[in-house]
Amino acid sequence: MADRRLQVFHTVARLLSFTKAAEELHMTQPAVTFQVRQLEEQFNTRLFDRTHNRISLTDAGKRVYECAERIFELYSEMDNSVRELTGDISGVLILGASTTVAEYMLPALLGDFKEKNPDVTIRLKVANTDGIVSMVENNTIDLGVVEAPVNNKNLVVEKCRMDQLVVIVPPGHELTKENSITLETLIQYPFICREEGSGTREVMFDHMNEEGLKTADMNVAMELGSLEAIKGAVEAGMGVSILSRATIGKELRLGTLEAIQLDPPIHRPFSFVHQKQKFRVRAMEELLSFARQYCEDHQNDDSVQ
């Protein structure tokens, strides 16, 4: 039995979609269908029920899926055991990160990691926090790095470093006279907001609720899904916003934006999130270990204060 057929079947069974499996495996849908049919011929039975453009596992399919889970776990255990003996660290890692983390934290971290581990290939997917958590839940990525709390207790969440949110305004704005500002005062101004599902938006709304403020009372001028677009809109005088201090270092140096502290301050963690797998590829273990040490060494960098 070809390992590839079992891997393709396992992916389709996990996602319950030939289309999504093809995307994840970087295959065409006909190729995925062909691999599954070969496996069904091997067992001389159907593994999926196909009705009205939806699929579900047959009893045989469920049994094969359960066995495939154990087989891949044993493969992972075997691979790790051999690599521990040989000291080999290689392979492909698929990471996912929310926008702030991907653009302003990971480049330096991954650059240092690649310098130390040149045989590890890293692929990075960028989405908002909700999207990254969903990818981890569906095993689309090996490791996620997010900027908001994760509510799924079936996932492992490990804090990496703390981040501070600040108010950003254009130079000369009347709020620049203040040393700090409350959320109650801030929501009276036209506000440039992150899109739904954003970690920054979620953390800000949680703090508003804690202070008894209604998000419906915000004077939202725009909702934008890009950090650079938000900064550009604020620079153009279209409103104020709240962003991670880690994202505005260049603008502060150039004087195109000014930052004001929130009262009380809002901090949030950048966190690693991954599945509770007993065995993982050696490269992922090495990356997690490297990232923990990197975050500890750079916890007090000005770029994230």
ZIQUIHU-V442642 format. One line per field, one symbol per residue. psi: psi as a letter, one per 20 degrees, with the letter a starting at -180 (. if undefined). burial: I if it has 9 or more other ideal C-beta (glycine too) atoms within 8 Angstrom, else O. A space follows every 50 residues. Layout:
BEGIN
psi = ???
burial = ???
END
This chain:
BEGIN
psi = pphgghgggggghgilphghggghilrqghhggggghghhhgilqpiqpo pljqqqprgghgghgghhghghghgggggggghhhijporappoqqqrgg ghhighggghghghhhmijppppppprrgggggggghjkhqhpqorkrqp ioiiqppopgrqqpprppqqpiqhiiiqhrqqhhhhiiqppoqrrpiphg gggghghghhjkqphiiqmohqpqjpghhgghhghjkiarrprphiijgg hhhijiqqppqqorqoqqqpqqprqmpgprqhhggggggghghghghjhj qhik.
burial = OOOOIIIIIIIIIIIIOIOOIIOIIOIOIOIIIOIIOIIIOOIOOOIIOO OOOOIOIIOIIIOIIOOIIOIIIOOIIOIIOIIOOOOOIOIOIIIIIIII IIIIIIOOIIOIIIOOIOOIOIOIIIIIIOIIIOIIIOOIIIIIIIIIOI OOOOIOOOOIIIIIIIIIIIIOIOIIOOOOIOIOOIIOIOIIIIIOIIII IIIIIOIIIOOOIOOOOOOOOIOIIOIOIIIOIIIOOIIIIIIIIIIIIO IIOOOOIIIIIIOOOIOIIIIIIIOOOOOIIIIIIIIIOIIIOIIOOIIO OOOIO
END
